[in-house]
């Protein structure tokens, strides 16, 4: 019985060590998320040229709550902001409706906690396919606040995803994110 406990502890340690190693995230296509978001967008206007339609789509999506208990990605309005906490190795993804301009600035601020976290920004066409990795950035572990702004070009008519991934098993990463 002691051997089973030792083996279990060793497997747990190896799993945590491997999963907390910093690997650059890829823009794997969350096609279902984007397709659902775009379907709502089309329902309320259908063209990326109409900012009011985008705001209405975001309002509809947000009616399902953007809180800590939401499963799946959160919506990020253009312009808009959100804040939250990544606990341990958790991750959080934000997506936008199709952009109505060619350039967007995404700002991520570490507002507390001591965890390392990686941010990956991608763009997708409205079907959720063709993910293009635009930026990858790692916030260093330890106390203190930090901020990083990303200028995202060539996104007119495209949807943007921002994925934040905790890289420290036992610490938290408090953040705020904004898009303009």
URVEN-V247737 format. One record per helix or strand. SS is the DSSP state (A for helix, B for strand). FROM is the first residue (numbers start at 1). LEN is the number of residues. Records with the same first field share a line. If there is no record, write none. Layout:
SS: FROM-LEN / FROM-LEN
This chain:
A: 2-18 / 31-13 / 51-12
B: 74-2 / 80-8 / 91-5 / 99-1 / 103-11 / 117-8 / 132-8 / 146-8 / 156-1 / 159-8 / 172-8
